[in-house]
Amino acid sequence: MDLLGLYPIWYEPGVGSGWVVGIMSTIHVLFSHTSVGAAVFFMALATIAYRQNRPELLEFVKRYGLFLLVFSYILGSITGPGIWYSTTVASPRGISALIHSFVWKWATEWVFFMIEVVGVYAVVYLVGKIDQRTHLKLTVILGIASYTTMLIILGILSFMMWPGKAEWFTDGGYLAGFYGSNTFAQLAMRTAFMFTITAVVGSIVTGGFKDMAFRKQMNRWLAFIGIAGTVSGALLFQWYLNTLPEQAHLVMQNRLPEWFETSLIGILGAILVYFLVMLFTPRLVTSAVASVATVALLVFGLWPEEVARESIRKPYVAGQYVYSNQIIARDVPGMGIKSEMPLIEEHGLLKTQVFMPEHLRTVNAGNALEVGEMLAKTMCSNCHSLSPTGIRPMENYFQGPADIASIKRYLKAGISTGNTLYMPRIPLQEDEAEALAVFLASLIATEEKDEPAVALATTEATPEEKL
């Protein structure tokens, strides 16, 4: 019998592996989008500075660049490997799917990233030390390399939602997987909001200038860039929505809270108000105020957007074929991939997982709770917390007393058949469904802490097991 090549699970009991990845990724988005937007902004400022003989603009480039070396490149270089580590242990097959499809694309991105890192040092430290023409060329190279990294990464992110072209499933090939309408819509939208982020973070730098006339001018430029990015980003967001698969729209309609759209409009409005303050009362925009605005943008702007994007691609984690619980859910002839659903349907999860402890492969009254916990960790913990804290606690999805029979009926009718809209289909065997129901019932036991009764008719414990 074939076995499922699932890796050992990474279970984080506090906030859940999903939030660990989400927090790390959201912070990294702030750093990365700022660096790309600033690099493009530097191209424009350097061009104006050399053509109009305005050395004060080069001083701003130098100060903003020095700020980026810590803000984006040092902190970003910490969170970047943090994303790789956390996503690899939380979703090894998801990362494997991306690497197998885009390994050379990713290698190309790393080349451009190295150019970007060397370029920002050169642009910052060579101001006034080399001739203007050479320095301007370095600034242009920095801007182009930085934006290219964003283009490549967004193509891969779009594949996580769904492959660029339908023929990828039958023919394979990274071009079919990479290039699609969603790729360019997301690139356009993120490019616009990239300038929004660059303007907000840039106001931290302008707050450090004592020359109020120059400070006012830079705040005006940043405000105009920020307003243009925010307004155009909001419009391009509609284009992005139109490129999403039908499943994503169903999830948005049924799973995102009712207040989500209103909150996004409120956040965009607050950002525009901040830019108007930068435009008309620049004295109020100190580095401290700008720092608070940056944190607010991270918490109230980037975090909800990233969480929503991760949510609407469910039940898949990559390419519309890898479930969020790492099971291969469909055939992909173009990549030589076979669905694992027939194997699970025939033999069950317990007998087909390589790393399942031997004493848990057969369910009995003595180990049902432990088996159920193992199944929940393996199949559910990527998206749900098994404790009251963290991401989507499982106990919150069941109301009333710890009724094992009712929970089992739900598992068989919903989870086993895939009639849940949002969650992966898990074809549970009878004993597996009951064991999982026993564990779920233990999470939602009454306040008196009553232990749910375990009544399995499938397999009795041996005398040795009872001991």
TIVO-889433 format. One line per 4 residues: number of its first residue (from 0); for each residue z, y, x of C-alpha. Coordinates in nm, 3 decimals, always signed. Example, Ala and Ser with C-alpha at 12.3 -4.5 7.8 and 13.67 -1.06 7.14 Angstrom:
0 = +0.780:-0.450:+1.230 | +0.714:-0.106:+1.367
This chain:
0 = +0.000:+0.000:+0.000 | -0.085:+0.349:+0.124 | +0.197:+0.595:+0.178 | +0.211:+0.970:+0.116
4 = +0.206:+1.163:+0.440 | +0.464:+1.415:+0.320 | +0.676:+1.576:+0.589 | +1.056:+1.581:+0.568
8 = +1.162:+1.859:+0.333 | +1.315:+2.188:+0.440 | +1.585:+2.266:+0.189 | +1.757:+2.606:+0.210
12 = +2.051:+2.595:-0.036 | +2.134:+2.967:-0.041 | +1.829:+3.165:-0.152 | +1.571:+2.887:-0.137
16 = +1.280:+2.838:+0.102 | +1.051:+3.042:-0.123 | +1.260:+3.355:-0.085 | +1.295:+3.307:+0.291
20 = +0.916:+3.305:+0.320 | +0.879:+3.588:+0.067 | +1.127:+3.821:+0.234 | +0.979:+3.759:+0.577
24 = +0.623:+3.807:+0.453 | +0.692:+4.124:+0.255 | +0.857:+4.295:+0.551 | +0.567:+4.189:+0.771
28 = +0.316:+4.337:+0.525 | +0.487:+4.676:+0.566 | +0.457:+4.656:+0.944 | +0.103:+4.519:+0.955
32 = -0.047:+4.754:+0.694 | +0.112:+5.052:+0.867 | -0.033:+4.954:+1.203 | -0.385:+4.905:+1.064
36 = -0.383:+5.225:+0.860 | -0.239:+5.427:+1.148 | -0.501:+5.291:+1.390 | -0.783:+5.406:+1.159
40 = -0.604:+5.741:+1.113 | -0.580:+5.779:+1.491 | -0.960:+5.747:+1.517 | -1.003:+6.045:+1.286
44 = -0.731:+6.253:+1.452 | -0.861:+6.188:+1.806 | -1.215:+6.280:+1.703 | -1.096:+6.611:+1.551
48 = -0.867:+6.678:+1.848 | -1.142:+6.644:+2.109 | -1.412:+6.819:+1.909 | -1.193:+7.116:+1.814
52 = -0.974:+7.121:+2.127 | -0.650:+7.060:+1.939 | -0.405:+6.890:+2.177 | -0.126:+6.902:+1.916
56 = -0.308:+6.633:+1.719 | -0.304:+6.409:+2.025 | +0.070:+6.473:+2.051 | +0.106:+6.346:+1.693
60 = -0.104:+6.039:+1.780 | +0.122:+5.977:+2.078 | +0.445:+6.012:+1.878 | +0.321:+5.803:+1.587
64 = +0.192:+5.544:+1.833 | +0.528:+5.526:+2.012 | +0.697:+5.484:+1.675 | +0.454:+5.201:+1.590
68 = +0.533:+5.019:+1.914 | +0.881:+4.956:+1.777 | +0.823:+4.969:+1.403 | +0.507:+4.760:+1.377
72 = +0.447:+4.582:+1.705 | +0.796:+4.477:+1.810 | +0.941:+4.416:+1.463 | +0.605:+4.287:+1.342
76 = +0.589:+4.050:+1.636 | +0.927:+3.911:+1.529 | +0.841:+3.866:+1.162 | +0.492:+3.731:+1.242
80 = +0.619:+3.417:+1.418 | +0.892:+3.410:+1.153 | +0.622:+3.370:+0.889 | +0.455:+3.094:+1.089
84 = +0.782:+2.905:+1.132 | +0.910:+2.945:+0.776 | +0.577:+2.865:+0.608 | +0.516:+2.567:+0.836
88 = +0.849:+2.405:+0.750 | +0.842:+2.512:+0.384 | +0.477:+2.428:+0.318 | +0.337:+2.219:+0.604
92 = +0.042:+2.089:+0.405 | -0.040:+2.438:+0.282 | -0.056:+2.565:+0.639 | -0.249:+2.253:+0.741
96 = -0.507:+2.324:+0.469 | -0.557:+2.676:+0.603 | -0.579:+2.569:+0.966 | -0.825:+2.287:+0.894
100 = -1.047:+2.529:+0.705 | -1.015:+2.841:+0.921 | -0.894:+2.746:+1.267 | -1.174:+2.938:+1.440
104 = -1.137:+3.233:+1.206 | -0.769:+3.247:+1.295 | -0.853:+3.220:+1.665 | -1.090:+3.514:+1.622
108 = -0.815:+3.712:+1.448 | -0.580:+3.650:+1.739 | -0.844:+3.782:+1.982 | -0.875:+4.105:+1.785
112 = -0.496:+4.124:+1.756 | -0.464:+4.109:+2.135 | -0.720:+4.390:+2.162 | -0.513:+4.584:+1.908
116 = -0.186:+4.538:+2.100 | -0.339:+4.636:+2.434 | -0.527:+4.918:+2.263 | -0.223:+5.087:+2.111
120 = -0.052:+5.093:+2.451 | -0.365:+5.239:+2.610 | -0.411:+5.504:+2.339 | -0.046:+5.612:+2.356
124 = +0.015:+5.614:+2.731 | -0.326:+5.737:+2.849 | -0.329:+6.061:+2.648 | -0.417:+6.335:+2.900
128 = -0.443:+6.086:+3.187 | -0.806:+5.984:+3.145 | -1.116:+6.174:+3.041 | -1.156:+6.259:+2.673
132 = -1.465:+6.046:+2.616 | -1.297:+5.730:+2.746 | -0.978:+5.793:+2.551 | -1.176:+5.847:+2.231
136 = -1.358:+5.519:+2.289 | -1.025:+5.341:+2.329 | -0.904:+5.494:+2.003 | -1.216:+5.378:+1.819
140 = -1.183:+5.027:+1.965 | -0.819:+5.020:+1.850 | -0.914:+5.122:+1.496 | -1.199:+4.872:+1.463
144 = -1.002:+4.581:+1.613 | -0.701:+4.654:+1.396 | -0.904:+4.666:+1.075 | -1.088:+4.345:+1.171
148 = -0.757:+4.157:+1.185 | -0.692:+4.267:+0.828 | -1.037:+4.154:+0.712 | -0.992:+3.807:+0.857
152 = -0.640:+3.754:+0.726 | -0.734:+3.869:+0.376 | -1.017:+3.616:+0.362 | -0.764:+3.344:+0.435
156 = -0.517:+3.486:+0.180 | -0.790:+3.487:-0.082 | -0.860:+3.120:-0.012 | -0.495:+3.053:-0.093
160 = -0.571:+3.184:-0.444 | -0.897:+2.990:-0.470 | -1.197:+2.914:-0.244 | -1.456:+3.186:-0.219
164 = -1.737:+2.974:-0.362 | -1.730:+2.666:-0.585 | -1.957:+2.472:-0.348 | -1.673:+2.461:-0.094
168 = -1.526:+2.169:-0.289 | -1.844:+1.964:-0.253 | -1.994:+2.091:+0.074 | -1.702:+2.233:+0.270
172 = -1.763:+2.496:+0.538 | -1.549:+2.795:+0.618 | -1.809:+3.046:+0.499 | -1.797:+2.905:+0.146
176 = -1.419:+2.900:+0.158 | -1.378:+3.245:+0.310 | -1.632:+3.471:+0.143 | -1.594:+3.533:-0.228
180 = -1.555:+3.816:-0.475 | -1.177:+3.793:-0.452 | -1.190:+3.843:-0.075 | -1.369:+4.176:-0.093
184 = -1.179:+4.298:-0.399 | -0.849:+4.229:-0.228 | -0.973:+4.388:+0.095 | -1.074:+4.705:-0.090
188 = -0.746:+4.725:-0.282 | -0.530:+4.662:+0.024 | -0.731:+4.910:+0.230 | -0.649:+5.179:-0.023
192 = -0.279:+5.095:-0.041 | -0.278:+5.061:+0.338 | -0.331:+5.436:+0.359 | -0.053:+5.488:+0.105
196 = +0.186:+5.300:+0.333 | +0.055:+5.477:+0.644 | +0.119:+5.816:+0.483 | +0.475:+5.733:+0.375
200 = +0.570:+5.589:+0.716 | +0.387:+5.872:+0.892 | +0.615:+6.124:+0.722 | +0.900:+5.977:+0.929
204 = +0.715:+6.096:+1.238 | +0.628:+6.442:+1.102 | +0.994:+6.496:+1.016 | +1.071:+6.497:+1.389
208 = +0.846:+6.797:+1.467 | +1.025:+7.132:+1.496 | +0.705:+7.338:+1.462 | +0.709:+7.393:+1.085
212 = +0.348:+7.512:+1.072 | +0.222:+7.192:+1.237 | +0.465:+6.980:+1.037 | +0.335:+7.135:+0.715
216 = -0.026:+7.071:+0.815 | +0.034:+6.704:+0.905 | +0.231:+6.648:+0.586 | -0.057:+6.793:+0.387
220 = -0.308:+6.565:+0.557 | -0.086:+6.262:+0.509 | -0.020:+6.358:+0.147 | -0.392:+6.386:+0.071
224 = -0.453:+6.048:+0.237 | -0.163:+5.896:+0.046 | -0.272:+6.036:-0.291 | -0.629:+5.917:-0.237
228 = -0.506:+5.572:-0.132 | -0.266:+5.538:-0.426 | -0.512:+5.648:-0.693 | -0.806:+5.449:-0.558
232 = -0.579:+5.147:-0.501 | -0.469:+5.154:-0.865 | -0.833:+5.162:-0.976 | -0.937:+4.887:-0.735
236 = -0.651:+4.674:-0.862 | -0.850:+4.630:-1.184 | -1.144:+4.497:-0.983 | -0.908:+4.258:-0.806
240 = -0.772:+4.130:-1.138 | -1.125:+4.057:-1.259 | -1.186:+3.827:-0.962 | -0.884:+3.606:-1.027
244 = -0.925:+3.256:-1.176 | -0.842:+3.199:-1.542 | -0.525:+3.011:-1.450 | -0.390:+3.319:-1.272
248 = -0.442:+3.531:-1.584 | -0.262:+3.271:-1.795 | +0.033:+3.276:-1.558 | +0.044:+3.656:-1.560
252 = +0.045:+3.664:-1.939 | +0.313:+3.399:-1.977 | +0.532:+3.415:-1.668 | +0.549:+3.773:-1.543
256 = +0.819:+3.977:-1.721 | +0.715:+4.222:-1.990 | +0.842:+4.516:-1.787 | +0.628:+4.426:-1.483
260 = +0.327:+4.642:-1.571 | +0.546:+4.936:-1.672 | +0.741:+4.911:-1.348 | +0.422:+4.914:-1.140
264 = +0.306:+5.230:-1.315 | +0.647:+5.385:-1.256 | +0.638:+5.294:-0.886 | +0.290:+5.443:-0.843
268 = +0.408:+5.756:-1.022 | +0.713:+5.788:-0.795 | +0.492:+5.751:-0.486 | +0.261:+6.025:-0.610
272 = +0.562:+6.252:-0.672 | +0.675:+6.192:-0.313 | +0.331:+6.294:-0.184 | +0.343:+6.610:-0.397
276 = +0.677:+6.694:-0.236 | +0.513:+6.644:+0.104 | +0.230:+6.870:-0.007 | +0.424:+7.162:-0.150
280 = +0.774:+7.147:+0.001 | +0.734:+6.986:+0.345 | +1.075:+7.115:+0.461 | +1.241:+6.862:+0.231
284 = +1.064:+6.572:+0.400 | +1.295:+6.502:+0.693 | +1.286:+6.180:+0.892 | +1.592:+6.058:+0.699
288 = +1.429:+6.127:+0.361 | +1.107:+5.962:+0.476 | +1.300:+5.656:+0.596 | +1.460:+5.620:+0.252
292 = +1.114:+5.654:+0.093 | +0.981:+5.379:+0.324 | +1.261:+5.139:+0.228 | +1.207:+5.223:-0.141
296 = +0.835:+5.151:-0.103 | +0.921:+4.815:+0.055 | +1.176:+4.712:-0.209 | +1.017:+4.851:-0.526
300 = +0.649:+4.847:-0.430 | +0.559:+4.573:-0.184 | +0.818:+4.313:-0.288 | +0.719:+4.292:-0.658
304 = +0.349:+4.288:-0.570 | +0.387:+4.010:-0.315 | +0.609:+3.804:-0.547 | +0.357:+3.842:-0.830
308 = +0.065:+3.741:-0.605 | +0.252:+3.431:-0.491 | +0.342:+3.344:-0.851 | -0.002:+3.371:-1.007
312 = -0.163:+3.118:-0.775 | +0.073:+2.846:-0.899 | +0.072:+2.550:-0.937 | -0.129:+2.551:-0.614
316 = -0.033:+2.678:-0.273 | -0.379:+2.667:-0.113 | -0.740:+2.616:-0.209 | -0.676:+2.497:-0.565
320 = -0.610:+2.146:-0.433 | -0.270:+2.150:-0.257 | +0.018:+2.172:-0.504 | +0.316:+2.390:-0.422
324 = +0.517:+2.070:-0.370 | +0.261:+1.955:-0.105 | +0.091:+1.685:-0.315 | -0.290:+1.669:-0.288
328 = -0.393:+1.717:-0.650 | -0.771:+1.675:-0.647 | -1.062:+1.534:-0.452 | -1.240:+1.770:-0.212
332 = -1.548:+1.575:-0.100 | -1.666:+1.858:+0.125 | -1.352:+1.820:+0.337 | -1.310:+1.444:+0.302
336 = -0.989:+1.489:+0.100 | -0.872:+1.242:-0.164 | -0.634:+1.311:-0.450 | -0.294:+1.141:-0.421
340 = -0.236:+1.136:-0.797 | -0.374:+0.783:-0.852 | -0.143:+0.645:-0.583 | +0.163:+0.814:-0.735
344 = +0.069:+0.705:-1.087 | +0.041:+0.343:-0.976 | +0.340:+0.310:-0.744 | +0.562:+0.614:-0.809
348 = +0.710:+0.868:-0.569 | +1.001:+0.664:-0.438 | +0.792:+0.379:-0.302 | +0.512:+0.589:-0.154
352 = +0.697:+0.855:+0.047 | +0.728:+0.782:+0.417 | +1.060:+0.960:+0.465 | +1.237:+0.834:+0.154
356 = +1.562:+0.655:+0.258 | +1.532:+0.284:+0.193 | +1.843:+0.267:-0.025 | +1.686:+0.523:-0.263
360 = +1.354:+0.349:-0.319 | +1.496:+0.150:-0.611 | +1.695:+0.327:-0.884 | +2.018:+0.184:-1.022
364 = +2.328:+0.315:-1.193 | +2.503:+0.358:-0.860 | +2.244:+0.578:-0.690 | +2.068:+0.754:-0.981
368 = +2.230:+1.091:-0.909 | +2.139:+1.075:-0.539 | +1.783:+0.963:-0.617 | +1.746:+1.247:-0.867
372 = +1.867:+1.498:-0.610 | +1.621:+1.367:-0.352 | +1.335:+1.389:-0.603 | +1.435:+1.747:-0.695
376 = +1.449:+1.851:-0.331 | +1.116:+1.687:-0.254 | +0.919:+1.791:-0.562 | +1.093:+2.108:-0.686
380 = +1.280:+2.295:-0.411 | +0.976:+2.483:-0.280 | +0.977:+2.687:-0.601 | +1.327:+2.633:-0.743
384 = +1.678:+2.660:-0.609 | +1.909:+2.370:-0.681 | +2.210:+2.603:-0.668 | +2.298:+2.891:-0.905
388 = +2.170:+3.142:-0.649 | +1.828:+3.186:-0.499 | +1.477:+3.155:-0.633 | +1.437:+3.034:-0.993
392 = +1.758:+2.823:-1.021 | +1.669:+2.499:-1.197 | +1.977:+2.505:-1.418 | +1.850:+2.824:-1.583
396 = +1.555:+2.636:-1.732 | +1.772:+2.412:-1.947 | +2.011:+2.527:-2.218 | +2.291:+2.350:-2.401
400 = +2.490:+2.042:-2.302 | +2.392:+1.801:-2.026 | +2.171:+1.580:-2.243 | +2.000:+1.331:-2.014
404 = +1.778:+1.187:-2.287 | +1.639:+1.528:-2.387 | +1.576:+1.626:-2.026 | +1.397:+1.297:-1.962
408 = +1.176:+1.349:-2.269 | +1.081:+1.693:-2.137 | +1.004:+1.555:-1.792 | +0.780:+1.283:-1.934
412 = +0.607:+1.509:-2.187 | +0.566:+1.813:-1.962 | +0.598:+1.743:-1.591 | +0.441:+1.395:-1.592
416 = +0.139:+1.512:-1.792 | +0.098:+1.855:-1.634 | +0.143:+2.038:-1.965 | +0.359:+2.313:-1.815
420 = +0.096:+2.576:-1.719 | +0.287:+2.682:-1.412 | +0.427:+2.371:-1.241 | +0.251:+2.089:-1.058
424 = +0.187:+1.765:-1.241 | +0.429:+1.496:-1.120 | +0.350:+1.153:-1.274 | +0.706:+1.022:-1.275
428 = +0.783:+0.656:-1.331 | +1.039:+0.576:-1.603 | +1.325:+0.519:-1.360 | +1.230:+0.828:-1.158
432 = +1.227:+1.047:-1.469 | +1.569:+0.920:-1.570 | +1.715:+0.969:-1.222 | +1.581:+1.323:-1.209
436 = +1.721:+1.386:-1.558 | +2.063:+1.265:-1.441 | +2.059:+1.512:-1.152 | +1.938:+1.803:-1.367
440 = +2.207:+1.724:-1.621 | +2.464:+1.741:-1.342 | +2.350:+2.097:-1.265 | +2.396:+2.212:-1.623
444 = +2.714:+2.021:-1.702 | +2.956:+2.197:-1.939 | +3.221:+2.439:-1.817 | +3.472:+2.153:-1.831
448 = +3.268:+2.002:-1.545 | +3.202:+1.683:-1.739 | +3.000:+1.434:-1.541 | +2.680:+1.330:-1.723
452 = +2.679:+0.967:-1.820 | +2.440:+0.750:-1.623 | +2.286:+0.478:-1.838 | +1.991:+0.311:-1.672
456 = +1.830:+0.012:-1.835 | +1.579:-0.031:-1.556 | +1.770:-0.180:-1.266 | +2.132:-0.287:-1.229
460 = +2.320:-0.228:-0.908 | +2.387:-0.531:-0.693 | +2.748:-0.618:-0.618 | +2.699:-0.490:-0.265
464 = +2.566:-0.157:-0.395 | +2.856:-0.125:-0.636 | +3.093:-0.158:-0.344
